[in-house]
């Protein structure tokens, strides 16, 4: 089967030229409003410029996912080039992209099979799922089996983030007002994770050094890693990222630890001054002979 993949711009691909190398993947841009101006994510503004603009604003940007009409148009174009569509979206707990995509499929029930998947992730986690889907469709399985394997991959994606500021977390109701005030008074910084598609505070640290140690501890919990990326808020390699790369290479000498600036969609949630790690755990032998 000729399978087309559709996703929204919340997905982040750390591998250079991934989209150029995988023409079956179409990214429909979110629209992000910063200081009263709207941008198509990844088209009208780069991540670096978006984070720079955000850092000068007291309020979290508004991120609007692709509309139902935009998905209808995208699916029509994709169907002209393929036999079926797998549509992978930012977590429904974070974005309405999934709901809008579902609504679009109801208008196109006779067009071709369309499987809409909630990635339960955002940014690199969502991107890793799209990358996994691009590998799975090469196995030439039927559509149901492809979808089953893609959904199984979600359970092996883990994320951890550390942010210097709690302002966006408060505005996005990831932290309560009382916890925000307490964190500011005590100088405590939150460490966050994604659980069942929701961004939550998992613990707190007092210093950046403690945050780095926690991020490193998070990674070394995995026996084997299939994919990993370090996320930062700068385009160039930060000292923190370089230190993590050096430390992790000792534990995983054959593993590459790339870094990338995270997307405006993620920055709108956790702020423009965060760091993070996203891991796709390697599948255990015997769990699936097909992937």
Secondary structure, DSSP 8 states (H G I E B T S, - for coil): --EEEEEETTB---STTHHHH-TTEEEE--EEEETTEEEEBTTTB-HHHHHHHHTT-SS--EEE---HHHHHHHHHHHHTT-SEEEEEES-TTT-SHHHHHHHHHHHTTTTSEEEEEE-S--BHHHHHHHHHHHHHGGG---HHHHHHHHHHHHTTEEEEEEES--HHHHHTTSS-HHHHHHHHHHT-EEEEEEETTEEEEEEEESSHHHHHHHHHHHHHT-S-EEEEEEEESSSS--HHHHHHHHHHHHH-TT---EEEE--HHHHHHH-SSEEEEEEEE---TTS-S--
